[in-house]
Structures are given as C-alpha cells and as structure tokens.
Amino acid sequence: MMTYEAAKQLFDGAGLPLTESHFAQFQCYLAELTETNRHMNLTAITEPAEAWEKHFLDCAILLQKVQLPLGATCIDVGTGAGFPGMVLALLRPDLQVTLLDSLQKRIGFLEQTAAKLGLANVRCIHARAEDGAKLPELREQFDMATARAVAAMPVLTEYCLPFVKQGGVFAAMKGPSETAEQAETAAKLLGGEIVGEESYTLPTAGERKLIRIRKTAPTPQKYPRRSDKIKKQPLG
Ligand SMILES: C[S@@+](CC[C@H](N)C(=O)[O-])C[C@H]1O[C@@H](n2cnc3c(N)ncnc32)[C@H](O)[C@@H]1O
C-alpha cells in the first residue's frame, strides 16, 4: 500500500511535484497493471513501492531532464506496459503522446488504461518500430522519441531516430553500462548528433542513465533497414 504522503516524499526527493490527482491516477494505473498482469505478461514489477520507484519515478525524471515545450509530440518506442510514455502523458496533459509496441495485447491494455485514466492525449499504435518509421504519418513527426529497456544503443537508435523531426531529440533511458559513444556511428548515419549522457540515481534501484541524440538532418530513406538486418548488422 502506498500513501499519498509516501509517494509525494519519493517525488520530492527527486525535486518533482506530485499532486493528489496525479497520485490517484498513478494508483489507478498500478491497479490496472497488477490486475492485468495476472493473465498477461506486462511487467515483473507490481509491488507498490517498487513500481512507484522503478516505473513512475524513473519515467517522471525524464520530464525533468528533457525540457519539452507546451504541446510537444512524443513517441515511446517499445512502450510495453506504458513506460515511459503513459507516465509522460499523465503528468503532462498538453503533450501528444504516441505509444508504440509490436505486441497487440499490450496495445489493447494501453488503450483500455488510457481511457480509464481519462487521458485524451494518448494514441496507441500496434507496429514494429522499423515498420512504423516508414509510415509518412509517423516518420520525422516527433519532437521527442524515447525508449526504455528495448534494445542496445546502435539498434535502438535505428529504431527511434527516424521518428524524430529535425531539431528534435531521441532520449534513451538506459542502465549505467551503456554509453553515448556506442551510438555514435548509428547517430551519424541516421542524421543525428550525440548531445551527451547524464546519470541519475533512484533511491534504492541505483544508477540510471539518459542518453540524448539530437536530430540534425533527415534520416536517409534506406533507414530503418529490415528487422533481421538491423539485428545482424547493427550500425556500430
Ligand atoms: C522489456 S519491454 C520494455 C517495456 C517498457 N519500455 C519498460 O521500460 O517497461 C520491451 C518492449 O519492447 C517491445 N519491442 C521490442 N522490439 C520492438 C520493435 N522492434 N518494435 C516495437 N516494439 C518492440 C516489446 O514488445 C516489449 O513490449
């Protein structure tokens, strides 16, 4: 059981505000996640204190690190149970958030959950990243693409950077061992430039890292390549 006071303290510790209405929405999200997780593999983390830290706080920190203008468009590639995208949409109703995943049943869960939470700023798309990024309505349309726990940097950059418009950013949520340098070749080939990496620490889960790549030129049409090619010959 998580109380509002405990959740607020957790967010305060990272310098993030948490209103009672956000708390109620997060609790509703967690209840949906826990219930659905009984019959669908969504996440290994449903214990309340752990979910609050490793899912909600971790994803909320992204908003603190990347300053998104009012009304910005974001895509979360390989969103799974909605991390980080659903958290962004919940905390920033002005953002237009697209949640993309290759598993239809997860997309069904996300559509139902966004409706339950009253989030009108969420769109859910069932597609592989490398197919979605070929669609004119998605290619180079986003101020920010993000992803957490989907693939290693060279592969992930090929999945994500094609979605970003020029001047926008790809922000990868990573563990401590991956580095921005690992994406340098991929970034160059895909029209990006490494901005840098920034570490932060979760209270009990330890170090996490945010790697940022800015989109400086259009992605050549031949990217992203076919799924098997991306995995067999990562750009690196
Ligand atoms: C380990 S889960 C991580 C989910 C979530 N981002 C998180 O941090 O909890 C990876 C997710 O990425 C999705 N995924 C993997 N490869 C993908 C691809 N090429 N295109 C779209 N989704 C993909 C999987 O279906 C899965 O839901």
The ligand as a Tripos MOL2 file, in Angstrom:
@<TRIPOS>MOLECULE
LIG
   27    29     1     0     0
SMALL
NO_CHARGES

@<TRIPOS>ATOM
      1 C1         11.3810   -5.2280  -21.9450 C.3       1 LIG1
      2 S1          9.9670   -4.4730  -22.6140 S.3       1 LIG1
      3 C2         10.1440   -2.8280  -22.0130 C.3       1 LIG1
      4 C3          8.8320   -2.1160  -21.9050 C.3       1 LIG1
      5 C4          8.8820   -0.6960  -21.3630 C.3       1 LIG1
      6 N1          9.5420    0.2050  -22.2920 N.3       1 LIG1
      7 C5          9.5200   -0.6450  -19.9890 C.2       1 LIG1
      8 O1         10.5520    0.0030  -19.8400 O.co2     1 LIG1
      9 O2          8.9550   -1.2240  -19.0560 O.co2     1 LIG1
     10 C6         10.3220   -4.2990  -24.3480 C.3       1 LIG1
     11 C7          9.1060   -3.9560  -25.1830 C.3       1 LIG1
     12 O3          9.5370   -3.5670  -26.4690 O.3       1 LIG1
     13 C8          8.6900   -4.1680  -27.4460 C.3       1 LIG1
     14 N2          9.5020   -4.2550  -28.6650 N.ar      1 LIG1
     15 C9         10.6440   -4.9700  -28.8650 C.ar      1 LIG1
     16 N3         11.1210   -4.7920  -30.1170 N.ar      1 LIG1
     17 C10        10.2730   -3.9240  -30.7250 C.ar      1 LIG1
     18 C11        10.2160   -3.3560  -32.0370 C.ar      1 LIG1
     19 N4         11.1450   -3.6180  -32.9500 N.pl3     1 LIG1
     20 N5          9.1970   -2.5270  -32.3300 N.ar      1 LIG1
     21 C12         8.2450   -2.2500  -31.4070 C.ar      1 LIG1
     22 N6          8.2340   -2.7550  -30.1570 N.ar      1 LIG1
     23 C13         9.2320   -3.5970  -29.8240 C.ar      1 LIG1
     24 C14         8.2630   -5.4830  -26.8270 C.3       1 LIG1
     25 O4          7.0430   -5.9580  -27.3720 O.3       1 LIG1
     26 C15         8.1390   -5.0930  -25.3440 C.3       1 LIG1
     27 O5          6.8320   -4.6800  -25.0270 O.3       1 LIG1
@<TRIPOS>BOND
     1     1     2 1
     2     2     3 1
     3     2    10 1
     4     3     4 1
     5     4     5 1
     6     5     6 1
     7     5     7 1
     8     7     8 2
     9     7     9 1
    10    10    11 1
    11    11    12 1
    12    11    26 1
    13    12    13 1
    14    13    14 1
    15    13    24 1
    16    14    15 ar
    17    14    23 ar
    18    15    16 ar
    19    16    17 ar
    20    17    18 ar
    21    17    23 ar
    22    18    19 1
    23    18    20 ar
    24    20    21 ar
    25    21    22 ar
    26    22    23 ar
    27    24    25 1
    28    24    26 1
    29    26    27 1
@<TRIPOS>SUBSTRUCTURE
     1 LIG1         1 GROUP 0 **** ****
